Amino acid sequence: MIATDAFGNALGSSPAEQVNDSRTAARINADQMRSGQEEAAFEKDAWSARSAQDVPTAGNIMTADEVKRRVMLDILGEQARDDSLITPEMLPTGGPARGVARYRPGSFEMVRNNNWDNALNLAADPFGWLGEVPSIVDELGRMSQTQAKVQVDAMREAMTKLGVKNVPTDYEYYINNSGTGIDFKGTAEHLGNVYEGYVRDQRLRETWGDGYESIRVGKSQMTVLEFEKKVLDVHLQATDRAYAKGVDLIASGELAVKDGQYARTLGSFVDDQVRLRLRDMAKAEDINNSSMSNIWAINRRIKNDIVDGYGISDGRIGFNIFHDTTLARKDGYTPQLSKWNTIRPGNFLIIRSTELGGPYVVPRQSIQPYAPMPKLPGRKF
């Protein structure tokens, strides 16, 4: 039974036991990073011949659609090069792929409806349960009462073994015209909420310390959860606006770009604009954003005594929430993320323009070990 297997997986079965090969191939393609059908259509458009609509308008050297097409061509070329380095046994998975080991190399979870808290909890969940709960609840609706009770009991037992305190032992009930009865789906949803609360508490303690509930941030006196959401909302809004503005500036010729450098040029412009907006927010809230800040560091170095060099993300919230802007894909194979995670293990939010698929998190357990690039003769790093 699939749902029962999910609990066994959470308690330590091997990845080989978790993955059903026939389902894996289908699900790997089901929820890829570029946000499904919209991105697929965009890619198809990028590779097609230039359409009649790509005629420049008065005053522009090219249309905005043509700029986006060239940006996407650059991005796809970069992703193709990156994918060529992934070995066959390390296929990336995307989104809540049911039955697939959730922390296989390269996996990620999309941020849905700007629910940053849930996304961060998914990234921090060491057992991958949170992403499984919706499918488990759905399966309960197709089980007999006896099977459903066994399943719910298995959830409770697994949660206890995973360290969750005070696991609820009661049931939710339904009332309708036919009478009353145990609502197994509602009970499982409640258990899932309890487990997410446990993961959230552990995550916030790691990022903010044991006294996180009493922390208030900035002039607005935000709680840490409110502050996390505010920063990430501002970051995504700034990314979307900068992306649109950069495309228009390239189209009009005001932002110079060389052939084959559209993504790089636009990406640099977006990075600069986003960092300015983040610093504006820090200034407005009177928040220290230096590298030594325990609240928020904007475009600051992290380093340790083990790894040569340093890492710089667009932002670090608290001790170890890293948020970074990108046009191209970044995942558990990206050397940059591997290096950051080796310097300071944490939770990673990739802020991608909504038009390119939107933001996502990279679970810590999916990030590959850092392998320093060899220093080639005559080159400086």
C-alpha positions in Angstrom: 0.0 0.0 0.0 1.6 3.3 -1.1 0.6 5.4 1.8 1.8 2.9 4.3 5.2 2.7 2.5 5.5 6.4 2.9 5.7 6.0 6.7 8.3 3.2 6.3 10.3 5.5 4.2 10.2 8.3 6.8 11.5 5.9 9.3 14.6 5.0 7.4 14.1 2.6 4.5 16.5 3.0 1.6 15.9 5.2 -1.4 15.8 2.1 -3.6 12.9 0.8 -1.6 11.1 4.1 -1.8 11.1 4.5 -5.6 8.7 2.7 -7.9 10.5 2.8 -11.2 7.4 2.9 -13.4 6.0 5.9 -11.5 9.3 7.7 -11.1 9.8 8.4 -14.8 6.3 9.7 -15.2 6.5 11.9 -12.0 9.9 13.3 -12.8 8.4 14.9 -15.8 5.1 15.9 -14.0 6.2 18.9 -12.0 9.5 20.3 -13.4 10.9 23.6 -12.3 9.6 25.7 -15.0 6.1 25.6 -13.6 4.6 23.0 -15.9 2.7 23.9 -19.1 3.4 27.6 -19.0 7.2 27.1 -19.1 7.0 24.3 -21.6 5.1 26.6 -23.9 7.6 29.3 -23.4 10.5 26.9 -24.2 8.8 25.8 -27.4 8.3 29.4 -28.4 12.0 30.1 -27.7 13.2 27.4 -30.1 10.7 28.3 -32.9 11.5 30.5 -35.8 11.1 34.2 -35.3 7.4 35.1 -35.8 5.9 38.0 -37.7 5.0 39.5 -34.3 8.7 40.0 -33.6 8.9 43.1 -35.7 10.4 46.0 -33.7 8.0 48.8 -32.7 8.8 52.5 -33.4 11.7 53.6 -31.2 12.8 50.0 -30.2 15.6 48.0 -31.7 13.5 44.8 -31.0 10.3 43.8 -29.3 10.0 42.7 -25.7 9.0 39.2 -26.9 12.2 39.0 -29.0 14.3 39.9 -25.9 12.5 37.3 -23.9 13.1 34.7 -26.7 16.8 35.5 -26.7 17.0 35.4 -22.9 15.4 32.0 -22.9 17.7 30.7 -25.5 20.7 31.7 -23.3 19.0 30.1 -20.3 18.3 26.8 -22.1 21.8 26.7 -23.4 23.2 27.1 -19.9 20.8 24.5 -18.5 21.7 22.0 -21.2 25.4 22.4 -20.3 24.6 21.9 -16.6 22.4 18.8 -17.4 25.1 17.2 -19.4 27.2 17.0 -16.2 24.5 15.1 -14.3 25.2 11.3 -14.2 22.3 9.0 -15.2 21.8 7.7 -11.7 21.2 11.2 -10.4 18.0 12.3 -12.1 16.4 15.4 -10.6 12.8 15.4 -9.4 10.5 18.3 -9.0 7.6 19.3 -6.8 5.5 16.9 -4.7 6.2 13.7 -6.7 4.2 11.1 -4.9 6.2 7.9 -4.3 9.5 9.4 -5.3 12.2 9.8 -2.7 11.7 13.5 -2.0 15.4 14.3 -1.3 17.0 12.7 -4.3 19.8 14.8 -5.7 18.6 17.9 -7.4 15.0 17.9 -6.1 13.1 21.1 -5.2 9.7 22.3 -4.1 7.8 25.2 -5.7 6.6 28.0 -3.5 2.8 28.0 -3.9 0.7 31.1 -3.3 3.6 33.0 -1.7 3.4 30.6 1.3 7.0 31.0 2.3 6.6 29.4 5.7 5.3 26.2 4.2 8.0 26.2 1.6 10.7 26.7 4.2 9.2 23.9 6.3 9.3 21.6 3.3 12.9 22.5 2.8 13.7 21.9 6.5 11.7 18.7 6.9 14.4 16.0 7.3 12.0 13.1 6.5 10.0 14.5 3.6 6.6 14.0 5.2 5.0 17.4 4.6 5.0 16.9 0.9 3.4 13.5 1.2 0.5 14.4 3.5 -1.9 15.7 0.8 -1.6 12.5 -1.2 -1.9 10.4 2.0 -5.1 12.3 2.9 -6.4 11.7 -0.7 -5.8 8.0 -0.4 -7.6 7.7 2.9 -10.8 8.7 1.1 -10.6 5.5 -1.0 -9.9 3.1 1.8 -12.2 1.1 4.0 -12.6 2.2 7.6 -10.4 -0.6 8.8 -7.6 0.3 6.3 -8.0 4.0 7.1 -7.7 3.3 10.9 -4.5 1.3 10.3 -3.1 4.2 8.2 -3.9 6.9 10.8 -2.4 4.7 13.6 0.7 4.3 11.5 1.0 8.1 11.1 0.8 8.5 14.9 3.4 5.8 15.6 5.8 7.3 13.0 5.4 10.8 14.3 6.2 9.6 17.8 9.3 7.8 16.6 10.4 10.9 14.7 10.4 12.9 17.9 7.1 14.8 17.8 5.8 15.4 21.3 2.2 15.0 22.4 0.9 13.4 19.2 -2.9 13.6 19.2 -4.6 10.3 19.9 -8.2 11.5 19.3 -10.1 11.5 16.0 -12.0 14.2 14.0 -15.6 13.4 13.4 -18.1 14.3 10.7 -21.8 15.0 11.0 -24.2 14.7 8.1 -27.8 13.6 7.3 -26.8 10.0 7.6 -25.4 10.4 11.1 -21.9 10.8 12.5 -18.6 8.9 12.1 -14.8 9.2 12.2 -13.4 11.6 9.7 -10.1 9.8 8.9 -9.1 12.4 6.2 -9.7 15.2 8.7 -7.8 13.3 11.3 -4.8 12.9 9.0 -4.9 16.5 8.0 -4.8 17.5 11.7 -1.8 15.1 12.3 -0.1 16.7 9.3 -0.6 20.2 10.8 0.8 19.0 14.1 3.9 17.6 12.3 4.4 20.8 10.3 4.2 22.7 13.6 7.0 20.5 14.9 9.2 21.0 11.8 8.5 24.8 12.0 9.5 25.0 15.6 12.8 23.1 14.9 13.5 25.3 11.9 12.9 28.6 13.7 15.1 27.5 16.6 17.9 26.7 14.2 17.6 30.0 12.4 16.7 32.4 15.2 17.5 30.6 18.5 15.4 29.1 21.2 13.9 32.5 22.1 12.5 33.2 18.6 9.0 33.7 19.9 10.0 36.9 21.8 12.1 38.4 18.9 10.7 41.6 17.3 12.3 42.9 14.1 12.6 46.5 12.8 10.5 49.6 13.4 7.4 47.5 12.5 8.2 45.1 15.4 7.6 42.1 13.2 7.7 38.5 14.5 10.3 36.4 12.9 7.6 34.7 10.7 6.3 38.1 9.7 9.8 39.3 8.9 10.6 36.2 6.8 7.4 36.7 4.8 7.9 40.5 4.3 11.5 40.1 3.1 10.6 37.3 0.6 7.5 39.1 -0.6 9.6 42.2 -1.3 12.3 40.1 -3.0 9.8 38.5 -5.4 8.0 41.7 -6.2 11.4 43.4 -6.9 12.5 40.5 -9.1 9.3 40.6 -11.2 9.5 44.4 -11.6 13.2 44.4 -12.5 12.7 41.6 -15.0 10.0 43.5 -16.8 12.0 46.8 -16.7 15.2 45.1 -17.9 13.4 43.5 -20.8 12.0 46.9 -21.9 15.4 48.6 -21.5 17.1 46.0 -23.7 14.3 46.2 -26.3 14.7 50.0 -26.5 18.5 49.8 -26.7 19.0 51.7 -23.4 20.6 48.6 -21.8 23.4 47.4 -24.1 23.8 43.7 -24.6 26.1 41.5 -26.8 24.8 38.6 -28.7 24.7 35.5 -26.6 24.8 37.6 -23.4 21.1 38.4 -23.0 20.5 36.3 -19.9 23.7 37.5 -18.3 23.0 41.1 -19.0 19.4 40.9 -17.8 20.4 38.8 -14.8 23.0 41.4 -13.7 20.4 44.2 -14.1 17.8 42.3 -12.0 20.4 41.5 -9.3 21.4 45.1 -8.9 17.7 46.3 -8.8 16.7 43.7 -6.3 19.6 44.4 -3.9 18.7 48.1 -4.0 15.1 47.4 -3.1 16.2 45.0 -0.3 18.5 47.7 1.1 15.7 50.3 0.9 13.6 48.0 3.0 16.4 47.4 5.6 16.9 51.2 5.8 13.2 51.9 6.2 13.0 49.3 9.0 16.3 50.5 10.6 17.8 47.0 10.3 21.5 46.4 10.3 22.2 44.4 7.1 26.0 43.9 7.5 27.7 40.5 7.3 27.8 40.4 11.2 24.0 40.9 11.5 22.0 38.2 13.1 18.8 39.5 11.6 19.5 40.1 7.9 22.6 40.3 5.7 22.2 41.7 2.2 24.7 40.5 -0.4 27.3 39.7 2.3 30.0 37.1 2.5 29.8 33.8 4.4 32.9 31.8 5.1 34.5 29.3 7.4 37.8 27.6 8.1 37.1 24.5 6.1 36.2 25.8 2.6 38.5 28.0 0.6 37.0 31.3 -0.5 33.5 32.5 0.5 29.9 32.5 -0.7 27.6 35.5 -1.3 23.8 35.2 -1.7 21.5 38.2 -2.3 20.3 37.8 1.3 20.6 35.8 4.5 17.7 35.9 6.9 18.6 35.0 10.5 21.4 32.5 10.8 20.8 30.3 7.8 17.9 31.2 5.4 19.5 32.1 2.1 17.5 33.8 -0.6 19.0 34.4 -4.0 17.8 35.7 -7.4 18.3 33.8 -10.6 17.1 33.6 -14.2 18.6 30.2 -14.9 18.0 27.1 -12.8 19.8 26.5 -9.5 19.3 23.2 -7.8 21.1 20.6 -5.6 23.8 20.2 -8.3 24.7 23.8 -8.5 28.3 24.2 -7.2 27.4 27.6 -5.7 24.7 26.1 -3.5 26.8 23.2 -2.6 29.6 25.6 -1.4 27.2 27.7 0.6 25.7 24.7 2.2 29.1 23.4 3.2 30.1 26.8 4.6 26.8 27.2 6.5 24.1 24.5 6.2 20.7 26.1 5.8 17.5 26.5 3.9 17.7 27.9 0.3 15.1 29.9 -1.5 15.6 30.6 -5.2 13.7 33.7 -6.2 13.0 33.3 -9.9 10.8 35.7 -11.9 7.1 34.6 -12.0 7.3 34.7 -15.7 10.1 32.1 -15.7 8.3 29.8 -13.3 8.4 31.5 -9.9 10.3 30.9 -6.7 11.2 27.5 -5.1 13.1 26.0 -2.3 16.0 23.5 -2.5 15.8 21.0 0.4 19.1 20.8 2.2 19.2 17.0 1.9 19.1 17.3 -1.9 22.2 19.4 -2.1 25.3 17.5 -3.4 28.6 17.6 -1.5 30.8 20.4 -2.4 33.6 19.5 -4.8 36.0 22.4 -5.4 36.9 23.2 -9.0 40.5 22.4 -9.8 42.7 25.4 -10.3 43.9 25.4 -13.9 47.3 26.6 -14.9 47.3 30.3 -15.8 43.9 31.0 -14.2 43.1 32.8 -11.0 40.1 32.0 -8.8 
